[in-house]
Amino acid sequence: MTWLRSSKALGLAAVATFTLGSTLAGAQEYPLEIEHALGTTILQEKPERIATVAWANHEVPLALGVVPVGFAAANFGDTNGNGLLPWVEARLEELEVAPPALFDEGDGIDFEAVAASQPDVILAAYSGLSQADYTTLSQIAPVVGYSEGPWATDWRDMILLNSAGMGMADEGQALIERLERQIADTAQAHAELEGKTAMFVTHLDPTNLGRISFYTDNDARVRFFHDLGLVSPEIVQANSAPGTFSGEISAELIDQLADVDILVTYGGQALIEQLEAHPLTSRLPVVENGAIVLLDNSPLGTAANPTPMSISWLLDDYADLLSEAARHAE
């Protein structure tokens, strides 16, 4: 488990512990040690110039009113091609600032661009950084890495880790509590979701059922289902061993999807027609009931993977889609 330790430079060490899921009481003291899966990061003082890499980490400082000196350009759901998702663009307008440097990560981390932004700290709590990536970035500035594994950090822990690395742990905890209240209110307004089974399928091709891939209970998308009152079917639970974020079955096991009330996946109407026409998939209750939520390369498609700022932006619309599917399942 990740924790933060504050110590005095001389004499006996004064230690304060920050554990994911708890709040660091009072102001953070420096030097500050941040231990994570990739190493130990030491911050000598509260950083002023904050850069972020990988998906959505920049949303934490922006939500807390801090504009990063640079962050990754959006490469999914960016409908107008400016590298900004709509909730990020709206927040920059609200803060009355122009977009900072946008890092092109189409071929991986742009180390030169990150270095050019001259950061005091680099936030990467939600990322797929390799050890080599971390080592290279650490030559530019201290790096806040992930606590357990690549792309394994949910939105709560992203906020906790990144806000702590900014010296704003209390503000991060307050942000989590605000979002949790929003989610709870939305779940209450969509009571039909309570107890329904939902499955997020990443690969479902009726013309080739050699594999049907899906996210497990360890993935942020499925955890978001649970936040809204949904539960996982047995096939998802059975494939959710610690550290496992996806599972896969083949056509001969497709009957194991019989207890799925709601299926979320990527595709369009053509996929629905194929599922309804196929002799195997057409017999699934979720297909017979039409309880399928289709996502695409749009802002709504990105909301399935909840981030600190997308939750407020698209929560109601996403819950409405899930509720419509839930009503078909009844």
C-alpha positions in Angstrom: 0.0 0.0 0.0 1.3 3.4 -0.9 2.1 5.8 1.9 3.7 9.2 2.4 6.3 10.0 5.0 7.4 13.4 6.2 10.7 13.7 8.0 13.0 16.4 9.4 16.4 16.7 7.8 18.3 16.5 11.1 17.8 14.8 14.4 15.0 12.3 15.1 12.7 11.8 12.2 9.2 13.1 12.5 7.0 10.7 10.6 3.5 11.2 9.3 1.8 8.4 7.4 -0.6 8.8 4.5 -2.4 5.6 3.5 -4.7 5.4 0.5 -8.2 5.8 1.8 -7.2 8.1 4.7 -6.6 11.8 5.1 -3.2 13.4 6.0 -4.1 15.6 9.0 -3.0 19.2 8.7 -0.5 20.6 6.3 2.0 18.3 4.7 5.6 18.8 5.8 8.8 18.6 3.7 11.0 16.8 2.8 8.2 14.4 1.8 8.8 10.8 0.8 6.2 9.1 -1.5 6.6 5.4 -1.8 4.9 3.7 -4.7 5.2 0.6 -7.0 8.0 2.1 -9.0 10.2 3.5 -6.2 10.5 6.2 -3.6 10.0 9.9 -4.6 11.3 12.7 -2.4 9.9 16.2 -2.6 12.1 18.8 -0.9 9.3 21.4 -0.9 5.8 21.9 -2.1 5.9 21.9 -5.9 4.7 24.9 -7.9 5.2 23.8 -11.5 3.2 20.6 -12.0 3.3 18.4 -15.1 1.3 15.2 -15.7 1.7 12.3 -18.1 -0.7 9.6 -19.2 -4.5 9.6 -19.1 -6.4 12.0 -16.9 -3.8 12.8 -14.2 -4.1 16.5 -15.1 -7.7 16.4 -14.0 -6.6 16.3 -10.4 -4.7 19.7 -10.3 -7.3 21.3 -12.6 -10.2 20.2 -10.3 -8.3 21.7 -7.4 -7.7 25.0 -9.3 -4.1 24.4 -10.3 -3.2 24.6 -14.0 -0.4 22.2 -15.0 2.5 23.4 -17.0 1.9 20.5 -19.4 -0.2 17.3 -19.7 -1.0 14.6 -22.2 -3.2 15.5 -25.2 -6.4 13.4 -25.4 -6.2 10.6 -27.9 -9.7 9.2 -27.4 -13.0 11.0 -27.3 -11.5 14.2 -28.6 -14.2 15.1 -31.1 -12.9 18.5 -32.2 -9.2 17.6 -32.5 -7.8 20.1 -30.1 -6.3 17.5 -27.7 -8.8 18.5 -24.9 -11.8 16.5 -23.7 -14.8 18.8 -23.2 -14.7 18.8 -19.4 -11.1 19.8 -19.5 -11.7 22.5 -22.0 -14.6 23.9 -19.9 -12.5 23.9 -16.8 -9.7 25.8 -18.5 -12.3 28.4 -19.7 -13.6 28.6 -16.1 -10.1 29.3 -14.8 -9.7 31.8 -17.6 -6.4 30.3 -18.9 -5.2 29.0 -22.2 -4.3 25.4 -22.6 -0.7 24.7 -21.5 1.7 22.5 -23.4 0.0 19.3 -24.6 2.3 16.2 -24.8 1.7 13.9 -27.8 1.8 10.4 -26.3 0.8 8.6 -29.4 4.1 6.8 -29.4 4.7 6.8 -25.7 5.9 9.5 -23.2 7.3 12.6 -24.9 10.3 13.0 -22.5 11.6 16.1 -24.3 8.3 17.9 -24.1 7.9 17.0 -20.5 11.4 18.3 -19.8 10.7 21.5 -21.7 7.8 22.3 -19.4 10.3 22.5 -16.5 8.2 20.8 -13.8 8.8 20.6 -10.1 6.9 17.3 -10.0 5.4 14.9 -12.5 2.1 13.2 -11.6 1.4 9.7 -13.0 -0.7 7.9 -10.4 -2.9 6.5 -13.2 -0.5 5.3 -15.9 1.3 2.5 -17.6 4.8 3.7 -16.9 7.5 1.1 -17.2 10.4 1.1 -14.8 12.5 2.6 -17.6 9.9 5.4 -18.2 10.0 6.2 -14.5 13.7 6.3 -14.3 13.9 8.7 -17.3 11.2 10.9 -16.0 12.8 11.0 -12.6 15.8 12.6 -14.2 13.5 15.5 -15.1 11.6 15.9 -11.8 10.3 13.8 -8.9 7.5 11.4 -10.2 4.4 10.2 -8.4 3.8 6.7 -9.7 1.0 4.2 -9.2 0.5 2.3 -6.0 -0.1 -1.3 -7.3 0.4 -1.8 -11.1 0.0 -0.2 -14.5 -3.4 1.3 -15.2 -4.7 -0.2 -11.9 -5.4 3.1 -10.1 -9.1 4.0 -9.7 -10.3 7.6 -9.7 -10.3 7.8 -5.9 -6.7 6.7 -5.6 -5.7 8.9 -8.5 -6.9 11.9 -6.6 -5.4 10.8 -3.3 -1.9 10.1 -4.8 -1.7 13.1 -7.1 -3.1 15.6 -4.6 -0.6 14.4 -2.0 2.2 14.9 -4.5 0.9 18.5 -5.0 0.9 19.1 -1.2 -2.9 19.3 -1.3 -4.0 16.0 0.3 -6.8 17.5 2.3 -8.2 19.2 -0.8 -8.0 15.9 -2.7 -9.9 14.1 0.1 -12.6 16.9 0.0 -12.9 16.4 -3.8 -13.4 12.7 -3.4 -16.2 13.3 -0.9 -17.9 15.7 -3.2 -17.8 13.3 -6.1 -19.0 10.4 -3.9 -22.1 12.5 -2.9 -22.8 13.2 -6.5 -22.6 9.5 -7.4 -24.7 8.5 -4.4 -27.4 11.0 -5.3 -27.4 9.7 -8.9 -27.7 6.1 -7.8 -30.6 7.0 -5.6 -32.3 8.7 -8.5 -31.8 5.5 -10.6 -33.0 2.9 -8.2 -33.7 0.4 -11.0 -29.9 -0.2 -11.2 -29.7 -1.6 -7.6 -28.8 -5.3 -7.7 -28.8 -5.6 -11.5 -25.8 -7.5 -12.9 -23.6 -5.6 -15.4 -20.7 -6.7 -17.5 -18.3 -4.5 -19.5 -17.2 -6.4 -22.6 -14.2 -5.2 -24.5 -14.3 -7.7 -27.4 -17.5 -9.3 -28.8 -17.5 -10.2 -32.5 -20.4 -12.5 -33.5 -18.6 -13.4 -36.7 -15.7 -14.8 -34.6 -16.6 -15.9 -31.1 -13.2 -17.4 -30.5 -12.9 -15.0 -27.6 -15.2 -12.7 -25.6 -13.1 -10.3 -23.5 -14.3 -8.3 -20.5 -13.1 -6.2 -17.5 -13.0 -7.7 -14.0 -14.0 -6.3 -10.6 -10.5 -4.8 -10.4 -11.0 -2.4 -13.3 -12.1 1.2 -12.7 -15.0 0.8 -15.1 -16.5 -2.1 -13.2 -15.9 -0.4 -9.9 -17.9 2.4 -11.2 -20.8 0.0 -11.9 -20.6 -0.9 -8.2 -20.7 2.7 -7.2 -24.0 3.0 -9.0 -25.5 0.0 -7.3 -24.8 -2.6 -10.0 -23.2 -6.0 -9.2 -21.0 -8.3 -11.3 -22.3 -11.6 -12.8 -20.6 -14.8 -11.7 -18.3 -15.0 -14.7 -16.7 -11.6 -13.8 -16.4 -12.5 -10.1 -14.7 -15.8 -11.0 -12.1 -14.0 -13.1 -11.4 -11.2 -10.6 -8.3 -12.6 -8.8 -6.1 -9.8 -7.3 -4.1 -8.1 -10.0 -6.3 -9.4 -12.8 -8.1 -6.7 -14.8 -9.5 -8.6 -17.7 -10.9 -12.0 -18.5 -11.8 -14.0 -21.5 -14.1 -16.9 -22.5 -14.9 -18.6 -25.8 -18.1 -19.6 -27.6 -18.5 -22.9 -25.9 -18.8 -21.1 -22.5 -21.2 -18.4 -23.7 -24.0 -19.8 -21.5 -22.0 -18.4 -18.6 -23.3 -15.0 -19.7 -26.9 -16.1 -19.0 -27.1 -14.2 -15.7 -25.9 -10.8 -17.2 -28.7 -8.2 -17.0 -26.9 -5.3 -18.6 -24.0 -5.6 -21.2 -21.9 -2.5 -21.9 -19.6 -2.6 -24.9 -18.2 -0.6 -27.9 -20.0 -0.7 -31.2 -23.0 0.4 -33.2 -26.4 -0.9 -34.4 -24.7 -3.3 -36.7 -23.3 -5.2 -33.7 -26.8 -5.4 -32.2 -28.1 -6.9 -35.5 -25.3 -9.4 -35.6 -25.9 -10.5 -32.0 -29.6 -10.9 -32.6 -28.9 -13.0 -35.7 -26.3 -15.3 -34.3 -27.6 -18.7 -33.1 -25.5 -18.6 -29.9 -25.7 -14.9 -28.9 -29.3 -14.5 -29.8 -30.3 -16.9 -27.0 -28.7 -14.8 -24.3 -31.2 -13.0 -22.1 -29.3 -9.7 -22.3 -29.6 -9.8 -26.1 -33.2 -11.0 -26.1 -34.1 -8.2 -23.8 -32.2 -5.5 -25.7 -30.4 -4.6 -22.5 -27.2 -3.5 -24.2 -25.4 -0.1 -23.8 -23.3 0.8 -26.8 -20.4 3.2 -26.4 -18.2 4.8 -29.1 -15.2 7.1 -29.6 -17.0 10.1 -28.0 -16.9 11.9 -24.7 -19.6 9.6 -23.4 -17.5 6.6 -24.4 -14.6 7.9 -22.3 -17.0 8.3 -19.3 -17.1 4.6 -18.9 -13.6 4.9 -17.4 -14.4 7.5 -14.7 -11.9 10.2 -14.1 -11.9 13.1 -11.5 -13.6 15.6 -13.8 -15.5 13.4 -16.3 -17.7 12.0 -13.5 -19.6 15.3 -12.9 -19.7 16.0 -16.6 -21.4 12.8 -17.8 -22.6 11.0 -14.7 -26.3 11.6 -15.4 -26.2 10.7 -19.1 -24.3 7.5 -18.4 -26.6 6.5 -15.6 -29.6 7.2 -17.9 -28.2 4.7 -20.5 -27.6 2.1 -17.8 -31.1 2.6 -16.4 -32.7 2.3 -19.8 -31.0 -1.1 -20.2 -32.0 -2.1 -16.7 -35.6 -1.5 -17.5 -35.3 -3.7 -20.5 -33.9 -6.4 -18.2 -36.9 -6.4 -15.9 
